[in-house]
Amino acid sequence: MAMIEYDRQAAAAFVAGRHLGDDALAAWRERVAHHLRPTPATRLLDLGSGAGHWAAAFSRWYGIDVVAVEPSAAMRAAAEHPTLQGDAANIPLDDAAVDAVWLSTVVHHIPDLPAAATEIRRVLRPGGLILIRSAFAGRTEGVSLFRHFREAARILDARFPSVEAVVSAFGTAGCTEIALEPIPQRTAETLADALATFDRAAHTPLLLLSDEEYATGLSRLRAADPTEPVIDCLDLLVLRAQGAAHA
């Protein structure tokens, strides 16, 4: 499933450098709730759940049943939420088992999007939602990382799927786009705070750079104003499976 393999070192870097608190994720909490309209009966699949931060947050925020599925043994070992082994091609759930599927910074790791879309559609109930949090090709301007690591933005544009490619893959599986929204998050209070936990291993596009390109970007990052807040906008792409819409 992964564009890179998450070993123990990468999993530890992800946990240390990518975990955000509730305040930083307030806008995500509100916009996901707006689309999902969770109730105590809602069941959500967190696919490619990593260390389980989102699964734990959704359980805490909404009081819903969250099933986490992750292919990396190292990530599962570090997870803060109970996690099943599986990936987008092999989801260990019955047909029509969940009301929604969440994929956070996952779609670029999926080698066969049409096949994954079909498998995701299989586990969704009619009218269920797919909520995709990602940076997409051609839409990196809101991500502060790429202002410093410009070479990584070019790699992302070349190797990550576009919104159009994702919508097309899920359209073939019987799902329709209903929203595309850039969602702001306060990734760090200041750039200095971000640098204190910064680790190349936590960022897929940086692992795809040459060492020289990475060193150049890191120099730009260290030369920037350390007091500036780090605000990032990733996209939320929402699709609905064909069938009766939620009431």
PAZAPA-4460 file (N, C-alpha, C; in steps of 0.05 Angstrom, whole numbers, plus 32768, in hexadecimal, padded with zeros to 4 digits):
% residues 247
    n_x    n_y    n_z   ca_x   ca_y   ca_z    c_x    c_y    c_z   seq   type   mol
   8010   7FE8   8000   8000   8000   8000   8011   8019   8000     1      M     A
   8028   8019   800E   8036   8032   8013   8049   803A   7FFD     2      A     A
   804B   8054   7FF8   8060   805E   7FE6   807B   805B   7FF3     3      M     A
   807C   805C   800D   8094   8055   801D   808B   8040   8031     4      I     A
   809F   8032   803C   8099   801E   8050   809D   802B   806C     5      E     A
   8088   8029   807C   808A   8035   8097   8096   8020   80AA     6      Y     A
   80B0   8023   80AE   80BE   8012   80C2   80BB   801E   80DD     7      D     A
   80C9   8013   80F0   80C7   801D   810C   80D0   803A   810E     8      R     A
   80E6   8041   8100   80F0   805C   8101   80DC   8070   80F5     9      Q     A
   80D1   8069   80DE   80BE   807B   80D1   80A4   807E   80E2    10      A     A
   809C   8068   80EE   8084   8069   8100   8089   807B   8118    11      A     A
   80A0   8079   8124   80A7   808A   813B   80A8   80A7   8132    12      A     A
   80B3   80AD   811B   80B5   80C8   8111   8099   80D3   810C    13      A     A
   8088   80C3   8101   806C   80CB   80FB   805E   80D2   8115    14      F     A
   8061   80C1   8129   8053   80C6   8143   805E   80E0   814F    15      V     A
   8078   80E4   814E   8084   80FC   815B   807E   8115   814C    16      A     A
   807E   8114   8132   807D   812D   8122   8063   8134   8115    17      G     A
   8050   8121   8113   8038   8126   8104   801F   8126   8116    18      R     A
   8022   8120   812F   800A   8120   8141   8002   813C   8148    19      H     A
   7FE9   8143   8144   7FDE   815D   814A   7FC8   815B   815F    20      L     A
   7FC6   816F   8170   7FB2   816F   8185   7F97   8178   817B    21      G     A
   7F83   8177   818C   7F67   817E   8185   7F65   819B   817C    22      D     A
   7F73   81AE   8189   7F72   81CA   8181   7F7B   81CE   8164    23      D     A
   7F91   81C1   815D   7F9C   81C3   8142   7F89   81B8   812D    24      A     A
   7F79   81A4   8135   7F68   8196   8123   7F4A   819F   8124    25      L     A
   7F46   81B6   8131   7F2A   81BE   8136   7F1A   81C1   811C    26      A     A
   7F27   81CC   8107   7F19   81CF   80ED   7F12   81B4   80E1    27      A     A
   7F24   81A1   80E4   7F1F   8186   80D9   7F07   8179   80E8    28      W     A
   7F07   817C   8103   7EF2   8171   8113   7ED7   817C   8109    29      R     A
   7ED6   8196   8105   7EBC   81A3   80FD   7EB4   819A   80E1    30      E     A
   7EC7   8199   80CD   7EBF   8194   80B2   7EB8   8176   80AE    31      R     A
   7EC7   8164   80BB   7EC0   8148   80BA   7EA4   8143   80C6    32      V     A
   7E9E   8150   80DD   7E84   814D   80E9   7E6E   8158   80D7    33      A     A
   7E74   816E   80C9   7E61   817A   80B6   7E58   8166   80A1    34      H     A
   7E6B   8158   8096   7E65   8145   8080   7E5B   812A   808B    35      H     A
   7E68   8120   80A1   7E61   8106   80AB   7E47   8105   80BB    36      L     A
   7E41   811B   80C9   7E2A   811C   80DB   7E29   8104   80ED    37      R     A
   7E3D   8100   80FE   7E40   80E8   810D   7E2A   80E5   8123    38      P     A
   7E22   80CC   8127   7E10   80C5   813D   7E1D   80AE   814C    39      T     A
   7E12   80A6   8163   7E1E   8090   8171   7E1E   8076   8161    40      P     A
   7E0E   8074   814D   7E0D   805C   813C   7E20   805C   8125    41      A     A
   7E2E   8072   8121   7E40   8075   810A   7E58   8063   810D    42      T     A
   7E5F   8055   80F8   7E78   8045   80F8   7E8A   804F   80E1    43      R     A
   7EA2   8055   80E8   7EB5   8061   80D5   7ECE   8050   80D3    44      L     A
   7ED8   804C   80BA   7EF1   803E   80B5   7F07   8053   80B1    45      L     A
   7F1C   8052   80C1   7F34   8062   80BD   7F48   8050   80AE    46      D     A
   7F4A   8054   8094   7F5A   8042   8083   7F76   804E   807F    47      L     A
   7F8A   803E   8085   7FA6   8048   8085   7FA9   805A   809E    48      G     A
   7FA1   804F   80B5   7F9E   805F   80CD   7FB8   8067   80DB    49      S     A
   7FCE   805C   80D2   7FE8   8064   80DE   7FE9   805D   80FB    50      G     A
   7FF1   8071   810B   7FF3   806E   8128   7FD9   8072   8136    51      A     A
   7FC3   8075   8128   7FA9   8075   8134   7FA0   8090   813F    52      G     A
   7FAE   80A5   8138   7FA6   80C0   8143   7F8A   80C8   813B    53      H     A
   7F84   80C5   8121   7F69   80CD   8118   7F54   80BB   8123    54      W     A
   7F59   80A1   8124   7F45   808E   812F   7F3F   8095   814C    55      A     A
   7F53   809B   815B   7F4F   80A2   8177   7F40   80BD   8179    56      A     A
   7F47   80D0   8168   7F3A   80EA   8168   7F1C   80E8   8161    57      A     A
   7F16   80D9   814C   7EFA   80D6   8145   7EE9   80C8   815A    58      F     A
   7EF5   80B4   8167   7EE7   80A7   817D   7EE2   80BA   8194    59      S     A
   7EF6   80CB   819A   7EF4   80DE   81B0   7EE1   80F5   81A9    60      R     A
   7EE3   80FF   8191   7ED3   8116   8189   7EB5   810F   8186    61      W     A
   7EB0   80F9   8178   7E95   80F4   8170   7E87   80DD   817F    62      Y     A
   7E97   80CD   818E   7E8B   80B6   819C   7E81   80A1   8189    63      G     A
   7E90   809D   8173   7E87   8089   815F   7E9A   8071   815F    64      I     A
   7E91   805C   8152   7EA1   8044   814E   7EB4   8048   8137    65      D     A
   7ECE   8047   813C   7EE3   804A   8128   7EF3   8031   8125    66      V     A
   7EF3   8026   810D   7F04   800F   8106   7F1D   8019   80F8    67      V     A
   7F34   8013   8104   7F4E   801C   80F8   7F5A   8005   80E9    68      A     A
   7F64   800A   80D1   7F71   7FF5   80C1   7F8C   8001   80B6    69      V     A
   7FA2   7FF3   80BB   7FBC   7FFD   80B3   7FCE   7FE6   80AA    70      E     A
   7FDC   7FE9   8093   7FEE   7FD3   808A   8008   7FD1   8098    71      P     A
   8013   7FE7   80A3   802E   7FE6   80AF   802E   7FDB   80CB    72      S     A
   803D   7FC6   80CF   803F   7FBA   80EA   804B   7FCE   80FE    73      A     A
   805E   7FDF   80F5   806B   7FF2   8107   8056   8007   810F    74      A     A
   8046   8010   80FD   8031   8023   8104   801C   8017   8116    75      M     A
   8014   7FFE   8111   8000   7FF1   8123   800B   7FEE   813F    76      R     A
   8025   7FE9   8141   8032   7FE5   815B   8032   8000   816B    77      A     A
   8033   8016   815C   8034   8031   8169   8018   803D   816D    78      A     A
   8003   802F   8164   7FE9   803C   8162   7FDC   8040   817E    79      A     A
   7FCE   8056   8180   7FC0   805C   8199   7FA2   8054   8198    80      E     A
   7F9B   8046   8182   7F7F   803C   817F   7F82   801F   8175    81      H     A
   7F71   800D   817D   7F72   7FF1   8173   7F71   7FF1   8155    82      P     A
   7F83   7FE2   8148   7F87   7FE3   812B   7F89   7FC8   811F    83      T     A
   7F7B   7FC4   8109   7F7B   7FAB   80FA   7F90   7FAD   80E3    84      L     A
   7F9B   7F95   80DB   7FAC   7F94   80C4   7F9C   7F93   80AB    85      Q     A
   7FA4   7FA3   8097   7F96   7FA4   807E   7F9F   7FBC   806E    86      G     A
   7F95   7FBE   8055   7F9C   7FD5   8045   7F85   7FDB   8032    87      D     A
   7F88   7FEE   8020   7F72   7FF7   800F   7F6A   7FE1   7FFB    88      A     A
   7F7B   7FCE   7FF6   7F73   7FB8   7FE4   7F67   7FA1   7FF3    89      A     A
   7F6A   7FA0   800D   7F60   7F89   801D   7F57   7F94   8038    90      N     A
   7F3E   7F9D   8039   7F33   7FA8   8052   7F25   7F91   8061    91      I     A
   7F2D   7F8C   807A   7F23   7F75   8089   7F07   7F7B   8095    92      P     A
   7EF4   7F83   8084   7ED9   7F88   808D   7EC5   7F7C   807A    93      L     A
   7EAD   7F77   8083   7E98   7F6C   8072   7E8D   7F82   805F    94      D     A
   7E7E   7F7A   804C   7E71   7F8D   803A   7E5E   7F9F   804A    95      D     A
   7E5D   7FB8   8041   7E4B   7FCC   804D   7E4E   7FCD   806B    96      A     A
   7E66   7FCE   8075   7E6B   7FCC   8092   7E6E   7FE7   809F    97      A     A
   7E73   7FFD   8090   7E78   8017   809C   7E68   802D   808E    98      V     A
   7E64   8043   809D   7E56   805A   8092   7E68   806E   8084    99      D     A
   7E82   806C   808A   7E95   807F   807E   7EB1   8073   807F   100      A     A
   7EC2   807D   806D   7EDE   8075   806C   7EEF   808E   806C   101      V     A
   7F02   808F   807E   7F15   80A6   8081   7F30   809D   8077   102      W     A
   7F3C   80AD   8065   7F58   80A8   805C   7F67   80C2   805F   103      L     A
   7F7A   80C2   8072   7F8A   80DA   8077   7FA7   80D6   806D   104      S     A
   7FAF   80E6   805B   7FC9   80E5   804E   7FD1   80C8   8047   105      T     A
   7FBD   80BB   8039   7FC0   809F   8032   7FBF   809A   8014   106      V     A
   7FAF   80AA   8005   7FA9   80A2   7FE9   7FC2   80A0   7FD8   107      V     A
   7FD7   80AF   7FDE   7FEF   80AE   7FCE   7FFF   8093   7FD3   108      H     A
   7FF8   8085   7FE8   8004   806B   7FED   7FF6   8054   7FDE   109      H     A
   7FE0   8059   7FD2   7FCF   8043   7FC6   7FD8   803F   7FA9   110      I     A
   7FE3   8028   7FA2   7FED   8024   7F87   7FD7   8021   7F72   111      P     A
   7FC0   8017   7F79   7FAA   8012   7F66   7F91   801F   7F71   112      D     A
   7F8D   8039   7F6A   7F76   8048   7F75   7F5B   803C   7F6D   113      L     A
   7F57   8035   7F53   7F3D   802A   7F4C   7F36   8010   7F5C   114      P     A
   7F4A   7FFF   7F60   7F45   7FE6   7F6F   7F3F   7FED   7F8C   115      A     A
   7F4E   8000   7F97   7F49   8009   7FB3   7F2D   8015   7FB6   116      A     A
   7F25   8025   7FA2   7F0B   8032   7FA3   7EF5   801D   7FA3   117      A     A
   7EF8   8008   7F93   7EE5   7FF2   7F93   7EE3   7FE4   7FAE   118      T     A
   7EFA   7FDF   7FBA   7EFB   7FD2   7FD4   7EEF   7FE4   7FEA   119      E     A
   7EF5   7FFE   7FE9   7EE9   8011   7FFC   7ECB   8012   7FF9   120      I     A
   7EC2   8013   7FE0   7EA5   8014   7FDA   7E98   7FFA   7FE5   121      R     A
   7EA6   7FE4   7FE4   7E9A   7FCB   7FEE   7E93   7FCC   800B   122      R     A
   7EA4   7FD9   801C   7EA0   7FD9   8039   7E8D   7FF0   8041   123      V     A
   7E86   8002   802F   7E75   8018   8035   7E57   8011   8032   124      L     A
   7E47   801B   8044   7E2A   8019   8041   7E21   802C   802C   125      R     A
   7E0A   8027   801F   7DFF   8039   800B   7DFD   8055   8016   126      P     A
   7E06   8069   8007   7E06   8084   8010   7E1D   808C   8022   127      G     A
   7E2F   8079   8028   7E45   807E   8039   7E59   8092   802E   128      G     A
   7E6A   809D   803F   7E7D   80B2   8037   7E9A   80A7   8036   129      L     A
   7EA9   80B2   8023   7EC6   80B0   8023   7ED1   80CB   8028   130      I     A
   7EE1   80CE   803E   7EED   80E8   8045   7F0B   80E6   8042   131      L     A
   7F17   80F5   8030   7F33   80F2   802A   7F42   810C   8031   132      I     A
   7F54   810A   8044   7F65   8121   804C   7F80   811D   803E   133      R     A
   7F88   8130   802E   7FA1   812C   801F   7FAB   8146   8013   134      S     A
   7FC5   8145   800C   7FD0   8158   7FF8   7FCE   814A   7FDD   135      A     A
   7FC3   8158   7FCA   7FBF   814D   7FAF   7FD2   815B   7F9B   136      F     A
   7FD9   814C   7F86   7FE9   8158   7F71   7FDD   8171   7F67   137      A     A
   7FED   8186   7F64   7FE4   819F   7F5A   7FD7   81B1   7F6F   138      G     A
   7FD6   81A8   7F88   7FC8   81B8   7F9D   7FDA   81B8   7FB7   139      R     A
   7FF3   81C0   7FB4   8005   81C0   7FCA   800A   81DC   7FD7   140      T     A
   7FFC   81F0   7FCB   8003   820C   7FD4   7FFC   8211   7FF1   141      E     A
   7FEA   8202   7FFD   7FE2   8207   8018   7FF3   81F9   802D   142      G     A
   8006   81E9   8024   8016   81D8   8036   8031   81E6   803B   143      V     A
   8036   81EF   8053   804E   81FF   8059   8068   81EF   8053   144      S     A
   8068   81D6   8057   8080   81C5   8052   808C   81CB   8036   145      L     A
   807A   81CE   8022   8083   81D0   8007   808D   81EC   8000   146      F     A
   8089   8200   8011   8095   821A   800D   80B3   8218   8012   147      R     A
   80BC   8206   8022   80D8   8202   8029   80E4   81EC   8018   148      H     A
   80D6   81D6   8015   80DF   81BF   8006   80D1   81BF   7FEB   149      F     A
   80DA   81D2   7FDA   80CC   81D6   7FC0   80CF   81BE   7FAE   150      R     A
   80E6   81B0   7FB0   80EA   8199   7F9F   80D6   8183   7FA7   151      E     A
   80CE   8182   7FC0   80BA   816E   7FC9   809F   8173   7FBC   152      A     A
   8098   818D   7FB8   807E   8193   7FAB   807E   8189   7F8F   153      A     A
   8094   818A   7F81   8095   8180   7F66   8092   8161   7F66   154      R     A
   809E   8154   7F7A   809C   8137   7F7C   807F   8130   7F82   155      I     A
   8072   813F   7F94   8056   8139   7F9A   8045   813C   7F81   156      L     A
   8049   8152   7F72   8039   8156   7F5A   803C   813F   7F46   157      D     A
   8054   8133   7F46   805A   811E   7F33   8050   8103   7F3C   158      A     A
   804F   80FE   7F57   804B   80E3   7F61   8031   80DF   7F71   159      R     A
   8026   80F5   7F7B   800D   80F3   7F8A   7FF5   80F5   7F76   160      F     A
   7FDF   80E9   7F7D   7FC7   80EB   7F6B   7FBB   8107   7F6D   161      P     A
   7FAF   810F   7F57   7F9F   8128   7F56   7F83   8123   7F61   162      S     A
   7F75   8138   7F67   7F59   8136   7F6F   7F4A   8128   7F59   163      V     A
   7F4F   8130   7F40   7F40   8125   7F29   7F45   8107   7F27   164      E     A
   7F5D   80FE   7F2C   7F63   80E1   7F2A   7F55   80D1   7F40   165      A     A
   7F53   80DD   7F58   7F46   80CF   7F6E   7F28   80CE   7F69   166      V     A
   7F1C   80E5   7F60   7F00   80E6   7F5B   7EF9   80D2   7F44   167      V     A
   7F0A   80D0   7F30   7F05   80BD   7F1A   7F05   80A0   7F24   168      S     A
   7F19   809A   7F34   7F1B   807E   7F3E   7F02   8077   7F4F   169      A     A
   7EFA   8089   7F61   7EE3   8083   7F71   7EC9   8085   7F61   170      F     A
   7EC9   8095   7F4C   7EB1   8096   7F3B   7EAC   807B   7F2E   171      G     A
   7EC1   806E   7F25   7EBF   8054   7F18   7EB3   8040   7F2C   172      T     A
   7EB9   8043   7F46   7EAF   8031   7F5A   7E93   8038   7F64   173      A     A
   7E88   804E   7F59   7E6C   8055   7F61   7E6B   806A   7F77   174      G     A
   7E7D   807D   7F77   7E7D   8092   7F8B   7E7F   80AD   7F7E   175      C     A
   7E73   80C1   7F8A   7E71   80DC   7F7E   7E7D   80F1   7F90   176      T     A
   7E8D   8103   7F85   7E98   8119   7F94   7E82   812B   7F9E   177      E     A
   7E83   8133   7FB8   7E70   8146   7FC2   7E7D   815F   7FCE   178      I     A
   7E97   815E   7FD4   7EA4   8175   7FDF   7EC2   8173   7FDC   179      A     A
   7ECF   818A   7FD8   7EEC   818D   7FD9   7EF2   81A7   7FE8   180      L     A
   7EFE   81A5   7FFF   7F03   81BC   8010   7F1F   81BC   801B   181      E     A
   7F2E   81D3   8018   7F47   81D5   8027   7F41   81DB   8044   182      P     A
   7F4D   81CC   8056   7F48   81CF   8072   7F62   81D8   8080   183      I     A
   7F61   81EE   808E   7F79   81F8   809C   7F7E   81EA   80B6   184      P     A
   7F97   81E6   80BD   7F9E   81DB   80D7   7FB7   81E9   80E1   185      Q     A
   7FB8   81EE   80FB   7FD0   81FA   8107   7FE3   81E4   810E   186      R     A
   7FF5   81DE   80FC   8007   81C8   80FF   801B   81CC   8116   187      T     A
   8023   81E5   811A   8035   81EB   8131   8030   8208   8138   188      A     A
   8035   820F   8152   8032   822A   815A   8046   823D   814D   189      E     A
   805E   8233   814A   8073   8242   813C   8084   822F   812B   190      T     A
   8093   823A   8118   80A5   822A   8109   80BB   821D   811A   191      L     A
   80C3   822C   812F   80D7   8221   8141   80CC   8208   814F   192      A     A
   80B2   8208   8156   80A6   81F0   8163   80A6   81D9   814F   193      D     A
   809F   81DF   8136   809F   81CA   8121   80BA   81BE   811D   194      A     A
   80CF   81CF   811D   80EA   81C5   8119   80F3   81B3   8130   195      L     A
   80E9   81B8   8148   80F1   81A9   815F   80EB   818B   815D   196      A     A
   80D6   8184   814E   80CE   8168   814A   80CF   8160   812D   197      T     A
   80DC   8170   811C   80DD   816B   80FF   80EE   8152   80F9   198      F     A
   80E3   8140   80E9   80F1   8128   80E1   80EA   8121   80C4   199      D     A
   80FE   811F   80B4   80F9   8118   8098   80E8   80FF   8094   200      R     A
   80ED   80EB   80A6   80DF   80D1   80A3   80C1   80D3   80A6   201      A     A
   80B7   80EA   80B1   809A   80ED   80B5   808C   80F8   809D   202      A     A
   809A   80FE   8087   808E   810C   8070   8095   80FD   8057   203      H     A
   8082   80EF   804B   8087   80DF   8033   8095   80EF   801D   204      T     A
   808C   8107   8015   809A   8115   7FFF   80B7   811A   8005   205      P     A
   80BE   811F   801E   80DA   8124   8025   80EC   810C   8022   206      L     A
   80E0   80F4   8027   80EF   80DB   8024   80F5   80D5   8006   207      L     A
   80E6   80E2   7FF4   80EA   80DE   7FD8   80FE   80F1   7FCC   208      L     A
   8107   8104   7FDC   811C   8117   7FD3   8137   810B   7FD4   209      L     A
   814A   8115   7FC4   8166   810E   7FC8   8170   811B   7FE1   210      S     A
   8186   8112   7FEC   8191   811E   8005   8198   813B   8000   211      D     A
   81A2   8141   7FE8   81A9   815D   7FE2   8191   816F   7FE1   212      E     A
   817B   8165   7FD5   8162   8175   7FD4   8157   8179   7FF0   213      E     A
   8158   8164   8000   814E   8166   801C   815F   817B   802B   214      Y     A
   8179   817A   8029   818A   818D   8037   8185   81AA   802F   215      A     A
   817F   81AE   8015   8179   81C9   800B   815F   81D3   8018   216      T     A
   814A   81C2   8018   8131   81C9   8024   8133   81CE   8042   217      G     A
   8143   81BE   8050   8146   81C1   806C   8154   81DC   8072   218      L     A
   8167   81E4   8062   8174   81FE   8065   8160   8214   8062   219      S     A
   814E   8212   804F   8139   8227   804C   8127   8228   8064   220      R     A
   811F   8210   806E   810E   820E   8086   811B   821C   809E   221      L     A
   8134   8216   80A2   8143   8221   80BA   8148   823F   80B7   222      R     A
   8148   8249   809E   814C   8265   809A   8133   8276   809D   223      A     A
   811C   8269   809E   8102   8277   809F   80FE   8283   80BB   224      A     A
   80EA   8295   80BD   80E4   82A2   80D7   80DA   828D   80EB   225      D     A
   80E9   8288   8101   80E1   8273   8113   80C8   8279   8124   226      P     A
   80BF   8292   8123   80A8   829A   8133   808D   8297   8124   227      T     A
   808E   8292   810A   8076   8291   80FA   8066   8278   8100   228      E     A
   804B   827A   8103   803B   8262   8107   803B   8251   80EF   229      P     A
   8037   8237   80F3   8037   8224   80DD   801A   821C   80D8   230      V     A
   800E   8227   80C3   7FF2   8222   80BB   7FF3   8213   80A1   231      I     A
   7FE6   81FC   80A0   7FE5   81EC   8088   7FC8   81E8   807F   232      D     A
   7FC4   81E6   8065   7FAA   81DF   805A   7FAD   81C6   8049   233      C     A
   7FA2   81B0   8053   7F9E   8198   8042   7F82   8197   8039   234      L     A
   7F7D   8188   8024   7F62   8186   8019   7F52   8170   8026   235      D     A
   7F38   8175   8029   7F25   8160   8030   7F14   815B   8017   236      L     A
   7F17   8143   800C   7F06   813B   7FF5   7EF1   8128   8000   237      L     A
   7ED8   812D   7FFA   7EC2   811D   8004   7EB3   8111   7FED   238      V     A
   7EAF   80F7   7FEE   7E9F   80E9   7FD9   7E8A   80D9   7FE7   239      L     A
   7E74   80D3   7FD8   7E5E   80C3   7FE3   7E59   80AB   7FD1   240      R     A
   7E56   8094   7FDE   7E50   807C   7FCF   7E33   807D   7FC5   241      A     A
   7E2F   8073   7FAE   7E14   8073   7FA2   7E02   8062   7FB4   242      Q     A
   7DE9   806B   7FB6   7DD5   805F   7FC7   7DC7   8074   7FD7   243      G     A
   7DB6   806C   7FE9   7DA6   807F   7FF8   7DB7   8090   8009   244      A     A
   7DB3   80AB   8008   7DC3   80BD   8018   7DBA   80BC   8035   245      A     A
   7DCC   80C4   8047   7DC5   80C5   8063   7DAF   80D9   8067   246      H     A
   7D9E   80D4   807A   7D88   80E6   8080   7D93   80FF   808E   247      A     A
***
